[in-house]
Protein backbone atom coordinates (compact mmCIF):
# COMPACT_ATOMS: atom_id res chain seq x y z
CA UNK A 1 0.00 0.00 0.00
CA UNK A 2 2.85 2.39 0.89
CA UNK A 3 4.60 1.57 -2.40
CA UNK A 4 1.48 2.43 -4.40
CA UNK A 5 1.18 5.84 -2.68
CA UNK A 6 4.84 6.58 -3.40
CA UNK A 7 4.32 5.59 -7.05
CA UNK A 8 1.32 7.95 -7.35
CA UNK A 9 3.34 10.73 -5.75
CA UNK A 10 6.18 10.17 -8.21
CA UNK A 11 3.69 10.43 -11.10
CA UNK A 12 2.30 13.83 -10.00
CA UNK A 13 2.57 16.48 -12.69
CA UNK A 14 2.07 20.23 -12.84
CA UNK A 15 -0.58 21.26 -15.36
CA UNK A 16 -0.44 24.70 -16.96
CA UNK A 17 -3.93 26.16 -16.64
CA UNK A 18 -3.01 29.42 -18.27
CA UNK A 19 -2.54 31.50 -15.12
CA UNK A 20 -2.29 35.19 -15.82
CA UNK A 21 -1.46 38.08 -13.55
CA UNK A 22 -4.24 40.57 -12.82
CA UNK A 23 -3.78 43.54 -15.12
CA UNK A 24 -6.79 45.61 -14.05
CA UNK A 25 -7.01 48.58 -11.73
CA UNK A 26 -6.22 47.76 -8.13
CA UNK A 27 -8.94 49.42 -6.07
CA UNK A 28 -7.43 48.60 -2.67
CA UNK A 29 -9.39 48.85 0.55
CA UNK A 30 -12.02 51.19 -0.86
CA UNK A 31 -12.77 48.75 -3.62
CA UNK A 32 -13.02 45.94 -1.08
CA UNK A 33 -15.50 47.96 1.00
CA UNK A 34 -17.57 48.71 -2.10
CA UNK A 35 -17.60 45.01 -2.93
CA UNK A 36 -18.84 44.20 0.59
CA UNK A 37 -21.63 46.77 0.27
CA UNK A 38 -22.67 45.41 -3.11
CA UNK A 39 -22.60 41.79 -1.99
CA UNK A 40 -24.45 42.62 1.22
CA UNK A 41 -27.23 44.39 -0.67
CA UNK A 42 -27.61 41.39 -2.98
CA UNK A 43 -27.70 38.98 -0.05
CA UNK A 44 -30.42 40.83 1.84
CA UNK A 45 -32.55 41.31 -1.27
CA UNK A 46 -32.01 37.72 -2.41
CA UNK A 47 -30.49 38.62 -5.78
CA UNK A 48 -28.72 35.72 -7.53
CA UNK A 49 -30.16 33.34 -4.94
CA UNK A 50 -32.89 30.76 -4.84
CA UNK A 51 -36.53 31.82 -4.76
CA UNK A 52 -36.91 30.98 -1.08
CA UNK A 53 -34.20 33.54 -0.25
CA UNK A 54 -36.26 36.21 -1.99
CA UNK A 55 -39.57 35.34 -0.34
CA UNK A 56 -39.30 37.13 3.02
CA UNK A 57 -37.58 40.39 1.98
CA UNK A 58 -39.76 40.94 -1.06
CA UNK A 59 -42.91 40.07 0.86
CA UNK A 60 -42.07 42.75 3.41
CA UNK A 61 -41.20 45.23 0.65
CA UNK A 62 -44.49 44.48 -1.09
CA UNK A 63 -46.40 45.08 2.14
CA UNK A 64 -44.62 48.43 2.62
CA UNK A 65 -45.42 49.59 -0.91
CA UNK A 66 -48.98 48.25 -0.72
CA UNK A 67 -49.52 50.25 2.46
CA UNK A 68 -48.71 53.42 0.52
CA UNK A 69 -51.26 52.51 -2.14
CA UNK A 70 -53.84 51.92 0.59
CA UNK A 71 -53.12 55.26 2.28
CA UNK A 72 -53.31 57.17 -1.00
CA UNK A 73 -56.56 55.38 -1.90
CA UNK A 74 -58.08 56.21 1.49
CA UNK A 75 -56.97 59.83 1.11
CA UNK A 76 -58.66 60.02 -2.28
CA UNK A 77 -61.85 58.40 -0.95
CA UNK A 78 -62.09 60.74 2.03
CA UNK A 79 -61.43 63.77 -0.16
CA UNK A 80 -64.58 62.92 -2.12
CA UNK A 81 -66.77 63.16 0.99
CA UNK A 82 -68.21 66.39 2.45
CA UNK A 83 -66.55 65.69 5.82
CA UNK A 84 -63.03 66.93 5.08
CA UNK A 85 -61.90 66.28 8.65
CA UNK A 86 -61.79 62.56 7.78
CA UNK A 87 -58.76 63.27 5.61
CA UNK A 88 -56.80 64.42 8.66
CA UNK A 89 -57.31 61.00 10.27
CA UNK A 90 -55.32 59.25 7.52
CA UNK A 91 -51.64 58.69 8.51
CA UNK A 92 -49.23 60.82 6.54
CA UNK A 93 -45.48 61.23 6.73
CA UNK A 94 -45.04 61.07 10.49
CA UNK A 95 -47.81 58.53 10.96
CA UNK A 96 -46.47 56.30 8.20
CA UNK A 97 -43.50 55.36 10.40
CA UNK A 98 -45.97 53.90 12.92
CA UNK A 99 -48.20 52.48 10.20
CA UNK A 100 -45.51 50.03 9.04
CA UNK A 101 -43.46 49.86 12.24
CA UNK A 102 -43.93 46.10 12.69
CA UNK A 103 -43.04 45.37 9.05
CA UNK A 104 -39.97 47.60 9.28
CA UNK A 105 -38.87 45.92 12.51
CA UNK A 106 -39.11 42.50 10.84
CA UNK A 107 -37.09 43.72 7.86
CA UNK A 108 -34.44 45.25 10.14
CA UNK A 109 -34.13 42.00 12.09
CA UNK A 110 -33.80 39.92 8.91
CA UNK A 111 -31.29 42.24 7.22
CA UNK A 112 -28.94 42.50 10.19
CA UNK A 113 -28.78 38.75 10.69
CA UNK A 114 -28.29 38.06 6.97
CA UNK A 115 -25.43 40.50 6.64
CA UNK A 116 -23.22 39.20 9.45
CA UNK A 117 -23.98 35.60 10.35
CA UNK A 118 -23.43 33.68 7.05
CA UNK A 119 -19.89 35.04 6.72
CA UNK A 120 -18.98 33.52 10.09
CA UNK A 121 -20.81 30.21 9.77
CA UNK A 122 -19.62 29.62 6.19
CA UNK A 123 -15.99 30.40 7.06
CA UNK A 124 -15.77 33.39 4.72
CA UNK A 125 -14.14 35.76 7.21
CA UNK A 126 -10.69 34.27 6.61
CA UNK A 127 -11.08 34.98 2.90
CA UNK A 128 -12.05 38.59 3.56
CA UNK A 129 -9.18 39.24 5.94
CA UNK A 130 -6.60 37.61 3.68
CA UNK A 131 -6.95 40.79 1.61
CA UNK A 132 -5.76 44.25 2.67
CA UNK A 133 -8.98 44.63 4.61
CA UNK A 134 -9.16 45.49 8.31
CA UNK A 135 -11.97 44.52 10.67
CA UNK A 136 -13.03 48.16 10.72
CA UNK A 137 -13.32 48.25 6.92
CA UNK A 138 -15.34 45.04 6.91
CA UNK A 139 -17.80 46.35 9.50
CA UNK A 140 -18.06 49.71 7.73
CA UNK A 141 -18.97 47.89 4.53
CA UNK A 142 -21.63 45.85 6.31
CA UNK A 143 -23.03 48.98 7.97
CA UNK A 144 -23.23 50.79 4.63
CA UNK A 145 -25.01 47.81 3.10
CA UNK A 146 -27.46 47.81 6.00
CA UNK A 147 -27.99 51.56 5.60
CA UNK A 148 -28.71 51.09 1.90
CA UNK A 149 -31.46 48.54 2.40
CA UNK A 150 -33.01 49.97 5.60
CA UNK A 151 -33.08 53.61 4.54
CA UNK A 152 -34.45 52.57 1.15
CA UNK A 153 -37.15 50.58 2.94
CA UNK A 154 -38.20 53.74 4.78
CA UNK A 155 -37.61 56.43 2.18
CA UNK A 156 -38.85 54.90 -1.08
CA UNK A 157 -42.42 54.32 0.22
CA UNK A 158 -42.35 57.81 1.77
CA UNK A 159 -41.40 59.24 -1.63
CA UNK A 160 -44.26 57.37 -3.29
CA UNK A 161 -46.62 58.62 -0.58
CA UNK A 162 -45.40 62.18 -1.13
CA UNK A 163 -45.99 61.98 -4.87
CA UNK A 164 -49.39 60.35 -4.38
CA UNK A 165 -50.56 63.04 -1.97
CA UNK A 166 -49.26 65.73 -4.32
CA UNK A 167 -51.22 64.21 -7.20
CA UNK A 168 -54.42 64.31 -5.12
CA UNK A 169 -53.87 67.80 -3.76
CA UNK A 170 -56.53 70.36 -4.65
CA UNK A 171 -53.86 73.07 -4.81
CA UNK A 172 -52.13 71.23 -7.63
CA UNK A 173 -49.15 68.89 -7.88
CA UNK A 174 -46.36 71.48 -8.02
CA UNK A 175 -48.01 73.76 -5.50
CA UNK A 176 -48.23 70.91 -2.98
CA UNK A 177 -44.58 70.04 -3.50
CA UNK A 178 -43.61 73.65 -2.92
CA UNK A 179 -45.63 73.88 0.29
CA UNK A 180 -44.19 70.70 1.82
CA UNK A 181 -40.45 71.16 1.33
CA UNK A 182 -39.87 70.60 5.05
CA UNK A 183 -40.70 66.94 4.44
CA UNK A 184 -37.48 66.65 2.44
CA UNK A 185 -35.39 66.91 5.61
CA UNK A 186 -37.81 65.73 8.29
CA UNK A 187 -38.45 62.29 6.81
CA UNK A 188 -34.76 61.42 6.16
CA UNK A 189 -33.74 62.58 9.65
CA UNK A 190 -36.49 60.51 11.27
CA UNK A 191 -35.51 57.49 9.15
CA UNK A 192 -31.90 57.99 10.25
CA UNK A 193 -32.93 57.77 13.92
CA UNK A 194 -34.68 54.45 13.25
CA UNK A 195 -31.70 53.19 11.25
CA UNK A 196 -29.12 53.97 13.95
CA UNK A 197 -31.09 52.18 16.65
CA UNK A 198 -31.97 49.16 14.52
CA UNK A 199 -28.43 48.83 13.16
CA UNK A 200 -26.95 48.97 16.66
CA UNK A 201 -29.17 46.29 18.18
CA UNK A 202 -29.54 43.98 15.18
CA UNK A 203 -25.78 43.93 14.51
CA UNK A 204 -25.09 43.39 18.20
CA UNK A 205 -27.31 40.30 18.38
CA UNK A 206 -26.06 39.01 15.03
CA UNK A 207 -22.44 39.32 16.19
CA UNK A 208 -22.88 36.91 19.10
CA UNK A 209 -25.52 34.48 17.75
CA UNK A 210 -24.64 32.09 14.94
CA UNK A 211 -28.11 31.31 13.62
CA UNK A 212 -30.00 33.78 11.44
CA UNK A 213 -33.43 32.92 12.82
CA UNK A 214 -32.28 33.01 16.44
CA UNK A 215 -30.52 36.36 16.01
CA UNK A 216 -33.54 37.92 14.31
CA UNK A 217 -35.82 36.58 17.05
CA UNK A 218 -33.51 37.90 19.78
CA UNK A 219 -33.57 41.35 18.19
CA UNK A 220 -37.37 41.35 17.95
CA UNK A 221 -37.93 39.99 21.45
CA UNK A 222 -35.41 42.42 22.91
CA UNK A 223 -36.87 45.43 21.11
CA UNK A 224 -40.48 44.69 22.05
CA UNK A 225 -39.80 42.99 25.38
CA UNK A 226 -37.85 45.92 26.78
CA UNK A 227 -40.93 48.09 26.21
CA UNK A 228 -42.89 45.81 28.53
CA UNK A 229 -40.10 45.83 31.12
CA UNK A 230 -39.96 49.63 31.10
CA UNK A 231 -43.75 49.88 31.34
CA UNK A 232 -43.82 47.40 34.23
CA UNK A 233 -41.30 49.36 36.28
CA UNK A 234 -43.04 52.60 35.48
CA UNK A 235 -46.47 51.38 36.62
CA UNK A 236 -45.42 49.10 39.47
CA UNK A 237 -42.81 51.34 41.06
CA UNK A 238 -43.97 54.91 40.53
CA UNK A 239 -42.75 56.08 43.91
CA UNK A 240 -39.47 54.18 43.97
CA UNK A 241 -36.37 56.31 43.72
CA UNK A 242 -34.81 55.90 40.30
CA UNK A 243 -37.70 53.87 38.87
CA UNK A 244 -38.28 56.48 36.17
CA UNK A 245 -34.89 55.64 34.69
CA UNK A 246 -36.26 52.22 33.74
CA UNK A 247 -38.30 54.04 31.09
CA UNK A 248 -35.10 54.42 29.09
CA UNK A 249 -35.13 50.64 28.55
CA UNK A 250 -37.96 51.12 26.04
CA UNK A 251 -35.46 51.23 23.18
CA UNK A 252 -38.05 50.70 20.46
CA UNK A 253 -39.84 53.92 21.44
CA UNK A 254 -36.83 56.24 21.41
CA UNK A 255 -36.77 56.75 17.61
CA UNK A 256 -40.54 57.39 17.68
CA UNK A 257 -40.05 60.09 20.31
CA UNK A 258 -37.21 61.65 18.33
CA UNK A 259 -39.31 61.48 15.16
CA UNK A 260 -42.11 63.46 16.80
CA UNK A 261 -39.52 66.02 17.90
CA UNK A 262 -38.25 66.33 14.33
CA UNK A 263 -41.79 66.84 13.01
CA UNK A 264 -42.47 69.51 15.62
CA UNK A 265 -44.98 67.47 17.61
CA UNK A 266 -44.54 68.34 21.27
CA UNK A 267 -47.49 66.38 22.66
CA UNK A 268 -45.82 62.93 22.74
CA UNK A 269 -47.26 61.61 26.00
CA UNK A 270 -47.94 58.23 24.38
CA UNK A 271 -44.28 57.24 24.60
CA UNK A 272 -42.89 55.69 27.77
CA UNK A 273 -39.84 58.02 28.03
CA UNK A 274 -42.16 61.03 27.76
CA UNK A 275 -44.45 59.65 30.46
CA UNK A 276 -41.42 59.32 32.75
CA UNK A 277 -40.59 62.98 32.26
CA UNK A 278 -37.69 62.63 29.80
CA UNK A 279 -37.36 64.96 26.83
CA UNK A 280 -36.67 63.88 23.23
CA UNK A 281 -33.07 64.97 23.62
CA UNK A 282 -32.57 62.20 26.17
CA UNK A 283 -34.01 59.66 23.73
CA UNK A 284 -31.59 60.92 21.08
CA UNK A 285 -28.72 60.55 23.56
CA UNK A 286 -29.81 56.98 24.32
CA UNK A 287 -29.80 56.13 20.60
CA UNK A 288 -26.30 57.59 20.15
CA UNK A 289 -25.07 55.88 23.32
CA UNK A 290 -26.38 52.51 22.19
CA UNK A 291 -24.67 52.99 18.84
CA UNK A 292 -21.31 53.73 20.49
CA UNK A 293 -21.52 50.81 22.93
CA UNK A 294 -22.69 48.40 20.21
CA UNK A 295 -19.89 49.48 17.87
CA UNK A 296 -17.31 48.84 20.60
CA UNK A 297 -18.70 45.39 21.43
CA UNK A 298 -19.04 44.36 17.78
CA UNK A 299 -15.50 45.52 17.03
CA UNK A 300 -14.17 43.58 20.03
CA UNK A 301 -16.07 40.48 18.94
CA UNK A 302 -14.71 40.52 15.38
CA UNK A 303 -11.15 41.29 16.41
CA UNK A 304 -11.27 38.10 18.46
CA UNK A 305 -12.40 36.15 15.40
CA UNK A 306 -9.45 37.22 13.25
Buried (B, 14 or more C-beta within 10 A) or exposed (E): EEEEEEEEEEEEEEEEEEEEEEEEEEEEBEBBBEBBBBBBBEBBBBEEEEEEBEEBBEEBBEBBBEBBEEBBEBBBEBBEEEEEEBBEEBBBBBEBBEBBBEBBBBBBBBBBBBBBBBBBEEEEBEEBBEBEBBBBBBBBBBBBBBBBBBBBBBBBBBBBBBBBBBEBBEEEEEEBBEEBEEBEEBBBEBBBBBBBBBBBBBBBBBBEBEEBEBBBBBBBEBBBBBBEEBBEBBEEEEEEEEBBEBBBBBBBBBBBBBBBBBBEEEEBEEBBBBBBEBBBEBBBBBBBEBBEEBBEBBBEBBEEEE
